[in-house]
Amino acid sequence: MIEIGFGNYVASSRVVAVAGPESAPIKRLVQDAKDAGIAVDVTSGKKTHSVLLTDSGHVILSVLTPDEVQKRLAEKSQK
């Protein structure tokens, strides 16, 4: 498990990709996930800085930057 902001955790083995939220394809992906009820917003009302995609198809919105999430994933895989 890795912490992704505000005391929220995600199973590191389930994360398939980490992206920034700025591009149009990611914005569409997030909106489609919200419409389908598979988006998990753990930003506590703050700005979304990264979007995590899981192997189950869920889309997780986080306040951490993609670099910070990647760093935490890398640290977890080294243990």
N, C-alpha and C positions, 0 to 999 in steps of 0.2 A: 504494500500500500504506500502511496505517496500523498503528501498533503498538497492540495491545490488551491488553498486560500480559505481563510476564515474558519479553520478547523475542519474543513471538508477533505475527505480522502477518496482516492480512486485506486482500484486494483491496477498496478502498473502492467501486469501481464495482459490486461484487456485493452490497453491503449494501442490503437493501430496508427494513428497520425495526430500531429499537433500542428495547427495552422493559426495564422493571424486572422482576425475577423474583417479585414478591410476589403478584400476582393469581392467582386460581384458573385462568383460561384459559391464562395463560403457564405455570403449573406443569404443567397437563395437556399443553400443547404440548411442553415440555421432556421430560416423561416419555414421551410418544409417540415423540419423536425418539430418545431413548435406546433404547427398545424396538426401533425400526426401524434402529438403527445409524447414524443421520445426525446425532447430536449430537457436537459437538467441545468438550470441556471443557479450556480453557486456563487454569484458575484455579490450578493447582499445589497443589490441596488447600485453597485459601483460600475464603472466602465469595463466592458469585456475586453480583455487583452489577448486571450487565446481561446481557441476552440479545439476541444479534444474529441476525436472520433474513436469509438470503441468497436470491438468485434461483434457486439450485439446490435450495432446500428444506432446506439444512443449517441447524442451529441451533447457534450458537456461544455458549458461556458464558464470560464475562469478569469479571475483578475490578474493572475500571473502572466508574464510575457511568455511567448513560445520558447525563448531561450532558457528561462528559468525552469519551465516544465521539463524541457529536454535535459537540463542539467540534473534535475532531481531523478528523472528516469535513468539516466546514466549512472548516477551514484547508487541507485537501488540495484541495477543489474550487476554492478561490481561486487556486491556483497554476497 
